[in-house]
């Protein structure tokens, strides 16, 4: 049996679920699972279905039929359900990267890690233990454009679905982000929008907060303000130093990133108006 994921978003109107289901039925396919949501504030309809069939789907034909039925104004994506191909960016910290490497090794990550690119050599030994290509492209003393040009040359070697920033402590240029729109996912060590930028744990400690958290989000050209995928928090207390908070926070970061990637790799995320709908 083959599994496909159908995602549609369009203006809401009566009878959409019936009409979509009718098209799928007439093509001879079976809907194993489906979800829908309407954002009434903007009158937008979101739909995701898992389609099971023993035969190959003519994606062009079914998407064309759906598009005509929906008046040519819908966003329609029909994909084969398969592992995603990813490239990971990192700097020096091991916790998020190490978690993804272990999940990949254990076949618990719905993705193939094609390579790891870092701006320091520190993680080379860790990555190579998992037989994954590692590229150290040092950024010290280089202009951002020069460094990113070197990174792009490495990326040209791979065909990938997403870039994962696993504690990549560099701000990407608008040009770089624009090349990979909706394809870059970051883990931020704060419960956004609070404490953005550098050293949020020290900021949080100085402010006397009672919870700390982490946020996984898509990257856009507004620093740490891209569409949020997942967030989580843990409680802390006055006895903890900012270093203690950072240690605890790393566990949250690792879990939040893993949860976000599970959702994205399973094609459960819609993006619109700098927000997400997640099924």
N, C-alpha and C positions, 0 to 999 in steps of 0.2 A: 504494500500500500504506500502511496505517496501522499505527503502532507504539504499543503500550501496555506499561506496566510494572505487573506484579503483584508485590506484596510481602505476605508472610504471616509472622507469628510466632505460635507456639502451643506448648503442651506437646508434647514429643516422644513419639511412639508409632510402632509398626510400620506400614509401608504408606503413610505420608503422601505421599511423592513420587508413588507410583502413583495414589493417590486424587485428588490435585490434577491430575495430568496427564490422568486420565480425564475429569474435569469439563471441562477446557479442550478436550479432543478432542471430547467430545459436543456442545459448543457450536459446533464446526466451525472452531476457531482453531488456529493453528500456533505452537508454541513455538520461537522462533529461538535462544534461549539461556537457560540457567537455572543458578543456583547455589544451594547449600544448605549449612547449617552447623548443628551441634548443640552447644550449650554443655552438656556433660554434668554440670557442677557444679550447674546449676539445672534440668537436663532441659528446655531450651528449644530449639525448632526454628526456624530462620530460612530463608526461601526467597524468592528473587527470580527472576522470569522476564520475558523480553521476548517479547511476543506480537505476531505479525504477521498482519494480515488485510486483505482488500480491503473489508470491510464495517464499519459502525459496531458497536461492542460495546455491548450492553445491560448496563451496569455493575451496575445494581441486581439484575438477574436472575442474573448469574454470581457476584456476591459473596454473594447470598442462598443460592445453591446450595452454594457453598464453605463458607459459615458453617454451614449445616445438616449438611453432610458432616463438618465438623470439630467438631461438637457445640456450636456456638454460643459457643465460648470462645476463638476466634482473633482476632487483629488482622489485618484484611484491608484492603489498599488497592490499588485498581486505578485507574491514572491514564493519561491520554493523554500520550505522550511529547512534550513541547514545551518551549520556552524558558520559564524562570522570570522573573517580574517582581520586581525588587528595588529597594530604596531604600538608598543608602549614607550612613552617618554618618561624618563626618570632623572633624578639628580644624584642624591647620596642616600636618602632614607630607604630602608629595606622593607618596612612593614606592609605597605600596600603592594609593592612589586612582588615581594616574596609570597604573599598570599595568592596572587594571581598565577605565579609560576607553579606553586604546589597544586592549585586547582586544575591548571592545564595539564600537569603531569598525571594527576589522578582522574583525568577525563571528567571533571566536575564543572568545567568551564565550557559554555556553549560557544566556544571560539577557538581559533588556532592562533597562537602567538607567533607571528612571522619574524619579529625582531624586537630588540630593545635598543633605543637610542638614548644616550645620556650625555650630559655636558661635563661629566667627570669620569674618571676611571674606576671609582670606588666600587661599583657594582659588577664589574667585569667578571670576577671569580664566581660570584653568586649565579649570574645568568648562565655562564658557560657550563655550570654543573648540570643544567637542564638541556644542554645541547641546542641552545637557541642563539642565533647570531647576535652579537653585541657590538654596538658602534659607539665609541666615545668621540664626540665632536666638541672639543673644548671651546668654551665661550669667553674665557678670560682674555682681555685685551682686544676683543673684536667688537665691531659695531654689530647691532642686532641684525641688520640686513645681511651682513657678511656671514654671520653665524647661521642664519636661517637658510641662506643659499646653499651652504654645505649640507644642512639637514635635508633639504629638498633633493639634493643629488642622491642621498641614500634612499629616500622614500621612493624615488623613481625605480628602484630595483624591485619594488613589491606592488602587488595589487591587493588593496586592503579596503575594508569597509569602514573601520573606525580607527582613530588615534586616541589612545587612553593616556591621560596625564596622571601618572601614579606618583604624585609629589614631585612634579617637574617645576622647579622653582624659578621659572622664567616667564615673563610676560610676552605672549606672542603678538606679532605685528598684525595690524588690520589686513594687510595683503596676505599674510600666511593664513589667517583665520578664514578669509574670503575664499581661498582656494579649496578649503575643506569644510564648507558650510554644513552645519548639522552633523558633522562627522567627528568632532572633537569633544571628548568627555573629560571633565576634571573632577577631582575630589578636593574639596576645600575644607580646611581645618577650622571650621566655624559653622554655627547655625545661622546661615545667611538670612537676612542682610546684615546681621550684627558682626562687628569686629572683622571687617574686610582688611586685605593687605597683609603686611608682614607681622609675624609674631602675635597672632590673635590670643594665644593662651596667656601671654604676659598682659595684654590689654584686658582680657577677661578677669585675671587675677586682681589687677589694679582697680577694676570696677566692682569687685566683690560679688560676682555673679554666683548663682546657686545651681545653675546647670550649664553644661558645655555640650557641644554637639559637632556634627559634621554634615556637609551638604555635597551631594553629587549633582552636577549640572552640565548641560551642554555649554560650550564656549561660544560667546559672541564678542563683539568689539567693545562692550561695556564691561569693565573689569569685574569679575565675580558676579555678574548680573544676568547670566544666560538662563534659559529655561531650567527649572529645578526638576530633577528626576526623583531623588529620595533624600530624606533627612532623618536624623535621629539625635537624641540627647541622652545624657546620663547626669545624675545628681552628683554634686561635689559639696565640699564644706570648707569652712574657714581655716581648717588645719592644713589644707593642702597648699603647697607652694605651686608656682606656675609650672615648675618642672614636673611635679606630681600630676598636675592637670594635663600636661602634654602627654605624659605616659599613658594616662587613662584615655585621653582623646584619640590616641593612635589606634586603640582597639575599635573605637567608634568609626574612625575614618575607614579602616579596613572593611568593616562590616557594611557600611553604607555604600562604599564603592562596589563591593561584590553584589549587593542587592540591586543597585542601579544597573549594573551590567547584565544581570540575569534578565531584567525587564527589557532592556534595549535589544539584547541579542535574541530575545524571543519575539521581537517585533510587537511589543505591547504598548509602545509609547507614541503618542501623537504630539506634535508641537504646533502651537498657534498663539499669536499675540504674546510672545515671550513667556508662555505657560505650557504646561503639559496636561494631556489627558492620558491616564494609564489604566489599562484593563488587566 
